[in-house]
Each structure stands twice: as C-alpha cells, then as structure tokens.
Amino acid sequence: MKTKLYLALLASSLLAVAAVNGCSSDTGTGTATSTGTGGSEGPTSTSAGSTTSAAGTGGGMPMPPPPPIGAPIDRIGRPAINTALNHTFDVEPAKGTAKDSYNQKSDPTTWAAASSAEFAKNLAILDSLDTVCGNQILAGTTPVAGRYALLASALADDRVYMNMTSSACTTYLAVEANASGLVTNSDCGGRRLD
C-alpha cells in the first residue's frame, strides 16, 4: 500500500513539474507567459527576456510574422494551363523551373510573347493523342506552321474574364467563348468555387 501511495505521489509531483516547465519557451532568463484561452491565436511580442504568446493556455509556439508582399507565386488563372502546356514534356529540374518562372510573371502584357511558342508546341502534341490532328478547338485545319498559334495565344492570356452585367453564371469560360465566336452567349463566365 505504501509503495502504491509513494508512486502516486511521485507521479503527481512529476506531472506538476512538467506542467510548470514542460511547455515553457524560456531560454533561461526572464519568464515565458501565455495569454488567451483554448488555443486562440493572436499576436506575439518579446520584451527584455520574456516571451508572451497568445497561442492559448499552456504556452505554445509564437506566431511567425506575416510574409512580406512580394513577387507572385501562382497566377491561379485557368486551371491546368501551366501544368498541361508549359514545358510539359521536359525533364526536371528544367520543367519545375519553367513552371515557377511562368507563375512569377506579373505583367500580363508579356505573357503571350513569353509562352505562346511553348504552348503551341505542346498543343500539337496533345492534339495528336486521339490520332486526329487538327480537331482541337481553334486549331487551324491545314497542317502548316502556326496551326496552333491562335489557341496558344488565347491560352497564354491566363486570366479568367467575367461579364459583370450578367446574372446568369452557368458556363465556365463563357466570356472567352463569346469573344472568340465559339459560343454566342451573355453568361457571366468566370470560375465558380464549385
């Protein structure tokens, strides 16, 4: 009985010590304190040897500062344009470098010049997958150089346009289809969350 009581007291003492010191982010001088309840995250401040974290009770990792606004890291325009048409059949690391470079171009006036030739090359390869070349939308019907230039140029402008005067929003890329004469419509187009 004594042994069990002794072990229980020892365990509770160790738990108390661990609770006091175990989650501290203190490096030896000053005090580590935590404010807030239940894990809510908030700002972190440091002053004269003490760290205060609003990451909830019991301490926690201080929140890192927000990243500075800088160069774009992804266009998030039309889905799969970069994946399917930009250096698709190259090998790594050149493939990844080209895709990152594509995403980081922030001036839309340079997009067509920078990407159209690469896109046209890959559109030709993708068009051949069904063994019938030239049946791709906006592809020229005659097998000549530049057959995929119109489509490549349109896809290089990797933005999704919306008709804000329309209340009907059922067709993806409707504005682009209307502008190219493929499908006459007045849909708002865009890219819905669903």
Order of alpha helices (4+ residues) and beta strands (2+ residues): alpha-beta-beta-beta-alpha-alpha-alpha-alpha-alpha
